[in-house]
Amino acid sequence: MTTDNVLIKVENLCKSFDDVEVLKGINAEIDKGDVMVVIGASGSGKSTFLRCLNLLEEPTSGTISFEGVDITDESVDINIHRQKMGMVFQQFNLFPHMTVLRNLTLGPTKLLRQSRAEAEANAMKLLERVGLADRANAYPSQLSGGQKQRIAIVRALAMNPDVMLFDEPTSALDPEMVGEVLEVMKQLARDGMTMVVVTHEMGFAREVGTDIVFVDEGVIVEQGSPEEFFGNPKSPRLREFLSKVL
Amino acid sequence: MDFFESIAQSFTKTFITDDRWQQLLSGLGVTILITLVAAAIGVVLGFLIAMVRSTYDMQLAGKKCRSPRDVVLKILNAVCNVYITVIRGTPVVIQLMIMYFIVFASSREGIVAAFLSFGMNSAAYVAEIVRSGIMSIDKGQFEASRSLGFNYRSTMFHIIMPQAFKNILPALGNEFIVLVKETSVAGYVALQDLTYVGNLIRSRTYEAFFPLITVALIYLIIVLILSFLLKKLERRLRNSDH
């Protein structure tokens, strides 16, 4: 693969909270079109790793280059780059004081300088894609968890990002709603979106993941294609983990 | 002289003689003027203090300063802390007299002294109310906004403040109600507000009942109107999300 294809390059990423070292030197490369699935036990640092990618957590040391720019450099305006990195949270984090439509158009109108009409037309297209066009004028509190998360996904997509970061997007959902959210994510992957997904959904990892990463105690213990990762896990720690979750 | 006759006489002395009802009306005007200007000062200044304090809490608390901006923020936060401590720790009537007899010693501008001291007093309370509102908003709201690419200021403006405002409205309303009544000490700096006029009429006429009860009723009506408006505003904001 040529270097032109690398979208995000993480080098020796470390993160400590006070005295607790959560990430102890992570190296990773995410190419355009990749679907990297990050798995690991809770407390392993996988969410912190993801949150470092758009600097929601400030790395203690190490570099993250996104589209060739080192975004950990203090002189870089991170807000510009975050526009190109969509993020989806476990707790949805929709804006409760705005309608669904306004949730989707706020970023595009204020940050991308789209006209209201243009942003709304685009938002309606996205809502149709996830089957929620009829909820455009609802408020988030009127939606189910699965609907909220699908809205959260298209809110991020409305900014037309180059990569989508998912932080355990189905962990806060009732079991019967997990499927509808995963379906949207699978469709997104099929359309060629670059994705980094922290999840416990092994079925999703196996089906759409191109690169599976196992994080344990702040380091990447094992990494590979779904076939070799699930078919032939090498480290004992990963084997133990998989035996528990599969 | 029978009972009703004496009541009628007291009433006349309190309200009609020397057009005393007009004095009460002008006293009411002074009270409302002080309250409105002080509330405006209190909201603006209190809002600014809350911004400094919550920005510090979110970005710097427990961390080291890494830029000149951090140092400025740290100093501003310390100033705000001292301000809130001093204002909340001393009686408003003392603050008013300090403003009038010391700060405005040469000009003796009673009304300006009242605007400033009631406004500055209210600001300390408003600041803590606004800060509590900002802190009550889930951190995820902040992160979602920042992840879209909004900077700190836009996040505050579009996402945090509108939600915080709804949460703090009852407490803010309470602060205004307190403020209306606190202005009743304005007589200490020679202002003829509602309370002062009522007391003046009492001392001129030797009639305590009508002047004092009337003044009390007028305050009550102001507070009732204020409560009604606040409740209406609250309901309207609540309707905007379900």
Interface residues (C-beta under 8 A of the other chain):
Chain A: N54 L56 N79 I80 R82 Q83 M85 G86 M87 F89 Q91 N93 L94 F95 P96 H97 L106 G107 K110 L111 Y139 P140 S141 Q142 A152 R155 A156 M159 L165
Chain B: D138 G140 Q141 E143 A144 S145 R146 S147 L148 G149 F150 N151 S154 H158 I159 P162 Q163 K166 S240 D241 H242
